[in-house]
């Protein structure tokens, strides 16, 4: 979880359009969102009912999990339309996960840019 948190902050710092993040608890889970409004809230959590994994959650009303599933499915496993599953018995797929996290942090900017193109 700390690795994922670090990557989220690294991505935000490396992209000026994202800017500073707010860090909070949403539904008792760690959550991160750009203060600029550039993207959606990212949550991550470990659950006792699935003790062998961590899940990263995105807003289920976005296309982010569909995009992740279609473009990064070789590297990441998704659940439904809201979560990326990260099993403890497999190494973190850093580049693929960072790509998905970046998409989440710039989701609103990307949609605006696509609408004006």
Rosetta blueprint (number, residue, H / E / L):
1 X L
2 X H
3 X H
4 X H
5 X H
6 X H
7 X H
8 X H
9 X H
10 X H
11 X H
12 X H
13 X H
14 X H
15 X L
16 X L
17 X L
18 X L
19 X L
20 X L
21 X E
22 X E
23 X E
24 X E
25 X E
26 X E
27 X L
28 X L
29 X E
30 X E
31 X E
32 X E
33 X E
34 X E
35 X L
36 X L
37 X L
38 X L
39 X L
40 X L
41 X L
42 X E
43 X E
44 X E
45 X E
46 X E
47 X E
48 X L
49 X L
50 X E
51 X E
52 X E
53 X E
54 X E
55 X E
56 X E
57 X E
58 X L
59 X L
60 X L
61 X L
62 X L
63 X L
64 X H
65 X H
66 X H
67 X H
68 X H
69 X H
70 X H
71 X H
72 X H
73 X L
74 X L
75 X L
76 X L
77 X E
78 X E
79 X E
80 X L
81 X L
82 X L
83 X E
84 X E
85 X E
86 X E
87 X E
88 X L
89 X L
90 X L
91 X L
92 X L
93 X L
94 X H
95 X H
96 X H
97 X H
98 X H
99 X H
100 X H
101 X H
102 X H
103 X H
104 X H
105 X H
106 X L
107 X H
108 X H
109 X H
110 X H
111 X H
112 X H
113 X H
114 X H
115 X H
116 X H
117 X L
